[in-house]
Amino acid sequence: MTSIIFMGTPAFSAPILRMLVDGGYKVNAVVTQPDRPVGRKKVLTAPPVKEEALRLGLPVIQPNKLKGSDELEQIIALKPDLIITAAFGQILPKELLDVPNLGCINVHASLLPAYRGGAPIHQAIIDGQSKTGVTIMYMEEKLDAGDIISQSEISIEYNDDTGMLFKKLSAVGSELLKETLPSIIAKTNNRTKQDDTKVTFAKNISREQERIDWNNSALQLHNQIRGLHPWPVAFTTLDGQVVKIWKANTTSLQTNEKPGTVVEIGSDHFAVQTGKSEAIRINELQPAGKKKMSAEDYLRGVGSKLRIGDIFE
């Protein structure tokens, strides 16, 4: 039987691991990132893939960094026939790429060669793309540059956010891998080189990308806010205090105020001027030091003093 090592970390990867086990494949070990402090109380938390692996009774390996580690030697000693990665979060060193006789394959959440890198789902939404998908590809030393084995495409809906699209693409990736894996093991699969003239990148989200620039259009801000939901979340400032914006929608309201100006206050929302004489409606936010809340709760509580003409910077 083909021996497999699975490598993944976030919730995106867990259903893919579960599909392998349910499909009767022999997963010798699961490699994932170390436990990390999470939340305001910094509670040490296991990655979703580790939790899934333990539920499935699989051994778990958690290297801080693969290259030069004892864990790398441990993985090599297992002599896998195939390594499958899905949002693992570390680059595999060449000495590991060369081990499996069936190669190392990656389940990547974009339609390569578009959006190589660590944040393809975030970036596709931020850029206002209408479609995305999953690519199964061979891995090589250059990031996400290996030959394409198979792809599956889906639409990005107007209100899809990153969390929603993660779940959709995880399901797509599980099904695509299920369909593709038999041909990989039999060495009958397709193999197509990527078109280097069409390469785009999706680097990990920077703090500056999280900051709202009210000079952008309402649609650009809508895409940014949903592209950063539910993590790491777009932010702005009001009276020098950081305010996270969790949900917003475009609106037909048009004014000519300075971008960032509050131009409408309703019972359950408020609207802020953006570029191009249009406003965006804020539906859910998180004031500094507070929990996430609806705009309605905000306006009844800590935001009760918000007035038309106030300016978000």
N, C-alpha and C positions, 0 to 999 in steps of 0.2 A: 504493500500500500504506500502511496505517495506520502512522505512526511513533510509537514508544513509548519513553518514558524509564522505566526501572525504578529504584526507590529502596528499598534494604533493607540490613540490616547483619548479623544473626546467622545461625546455621545454619538457623533456621526459614525464612528467606527464600530460601536458595540453591536448593532444589528448585523453588520457584515461578518463579525466573528461568530455570532449566533447562527447565521446561515451556514457557515462552514461546518460547525458541529452538528447541526440538525441534518445537514446533507451527508453525514457519515464520513467526512474527511478527517484524517488523522492530524490533529493540531498538537504538536509536541510541546510547544511553549508559547506563551504570549509575552511580548516585550512592550512595555509602555513607559511613560514618563514617571518620575518619582511622585509620591504624594506631595501636595502643596497646601500652604495655608490659604483658606478661602474665607471671604466675607470680612466684615468689620471686626469680628472677634478673632480672625485668623485661625480658624479651626482647621487642623491638618486633615485634608480630605483626599481620598483615593480617586484617581481618574476613573471615568465611567467604564473604560475598557478593563481596568483591573477588577472593578466590581463585577462585571459580566463574566470575566474569566474565573473568578472565585466561585460564582454561582454555578458555572459549568464544570468545576472541579479541575481546572487547568493550572499548571505551574506558571508563575508570573516572574518575570525578570524586569528590574527597574533601574537601568543605568542613568546616572546623572549626565554622562556623555559617553557615547559608544567608543569613539576612537581611543585606542590605547587602554581600554578598561578591562578589568577581569571579566565583566559581564560579556564583553565581545568574545573573549576566548571561550566562555561558557556556551555562547550561541554557536560558534564555529564547531565546537566539539560535538554538538548535537547532529551535525552533518545533515541539514535539511535538504530535501529534494527541491523545495520551492519556498521562497519567502514572499509573503503578501503584506504590503503596507497599506494603511488607510489613515491619513492624517496623523502619522506618528509624531512628527514634530522635530525630528533630528535627521541629518543627512547620513546615509549609510556609507561607511568607508569602503574603498575599493576591495580591501581584503575580505570583506563580507559579501560584497556584490559578486565576487568570483566563486563563492562556495557552492551555491545550489546548482545542480546540473540542469534544472529547468529554468534557472534564472530567478531574478527578483522582479516582481510586478507591483504596480502601485494603482490603487483606486483613487483617482484624482477628480475633485469636484469642479471640473470645467470642461469645455470642449477644446482641448488642446489642438493647436498651439496657443490658443487664447488663455490668458490668465495663468501662466506659470507662477508658482510661489505659494506662500502660506495663507493668503486670504482671498481665494478666488470667489467665494460666495459673497463675502462683504463687497468686494470691488465690483462684481457684476451688477449688484443692486445699486450701489452708489453711482455707477456710470449710466444707469437707466436702461440696461440691456433688457430686451424682450424675451431672450431665451438663454439657457445655459444647459448643463448636462453633466455627464460623468464620462471620463475616459479611463479605460484600463490600458496600461502601457508598461513596457519594459523599462527598468530603471538603469541609469548609467550615472557616471560621476557628475555630469552637468545637471543642474536642477531641472526636473520635469521635462527633459529634452529627449527621452528615449522614444523608441518606435511605438506607434499606436497599435494596439491589438483590437480594441472594439470601443464603440461610443454609443451613448444613448442621450437623446435631447429632450428637454422639457421646456415649457413656457414659464416665464417669470410674470406672475400676475401683479396688477397695480398695487395691491396691498400686501404682497408677500414681504416679510422681513427676513433677516438672516436666520433667526431661529426656525421659522417656518420652512425656509428653503433647505436648511440643514436636514430636517426630518424628511422632506421630499427626496432630496438627493441621496440620503442614506438608503432609503428604500430602493431608489433607482440603481444605486451602486450594488446593493445586495443582489438584486435580480440580474443585473448585467454580469456580475461575477459568476453567479450560478449558471448562467447560460454559456459563459465563455470558458470557464475553468476546464471542462472536459477536453476541449480542443488544445488548451495549453499543455495539459498533462500528456495528451497523445501526440503533441508536437505537430499538430495539423492546423494551428491557428493562423490567421492573417497577421501581417506585420507591415505597417506602413510608416515610412519616415515622415517626420513633421516638416512642414513648410516653414523654413526659417524666416521667410519674408512676412509671415503673418503672426509672428510671436508678439504677445503682450505679457505684461507682468502684473502680479498682484502681491506686492510685498506686505508683510505684517503691518497692521494698522498703526500709524504713528499718533502721538498725542495731538499733533497739529491737524491731522485729518478728522479728529473728533470735534474740533472747535467749529462752531457755526459761524459762517460769514453771511450776514444778513443781506449783503449786496448780491448774492446769488439769487436765482429765480426761485419761485415757490416750488416748482417741480424739482429743481436741483436739491433744495433743502428737504423736501419730502423723501427723495431718494437717499440722501445722506442719513437722515434720521432713521428710516427703516433699515438701511444697510448696516447701521451700527446697533440695531436692536436685536436681541437683548444684551449684547455686549459688543464693544466696551461702552456704548451709549454716547450720543452727541451732547455737547454742552455749550452753554453761553454764560454770560454774567449779567446780573442785575444788582445795581448798587454795590458793585465790587464783590458780590457773592456768586459762587458757581451755582448754576441751575442746569440740571440735566434734563434734556427733552427726550422723552421716551416715544411719544406718538404724536403725529401731526398729519394734517391733510390739506391739500390745496383747496382754494375757495375762489368763488367768482368775484369776491370783494376786491375792488381796485381803488387805490388812493395814491396820493403823491407825497406822502410824508417821507421823512428820512428813514432809510432801511434800519430795522431794529425797533421802530416805534410801535407801541401798542395802539392799534387803530380801532379795535372793537372789543367789548367785554359783554359776554352773554351769561346766562345762568350756569352753563356747563362747559364754557370754553372762553378763550380769548384769542384774538388774531393779532399778528405782528406783521408789519410792513417788510417786504423783501425788495429785491431789485425788480426793475421792469414794471413798476407801478402796480404790483399785485401783493396780496397778503396771504399768509399761511395760518391755518387755525391750529392752535395748540390744544391737544386733548388729554395728554398725560405727561407729568413732569415730576421732578424731584428737587425740591429746594435744598440748599446746603444744610447738612445735619439732619435731614428728615428722610422719611421713607418715600418711596414712589407713591404718587397719588393721582387721582383724576383731576382735571382742571376744575371741575365743579367743587371738589373737596378743597382744593387749593384756594379758590376764590372765597369760600366760606370760612377759611381758617387763616393760615399764614399769609395768603395773598389777598386778604380782604382790603388792603390799602392800595392794591394795584389800580392805576388810573389810566385812562386814555391819554396818550402823550408821554407816558413813561418809556424809557429806552433801554432795551437790551443791547449790551455792547458786544 
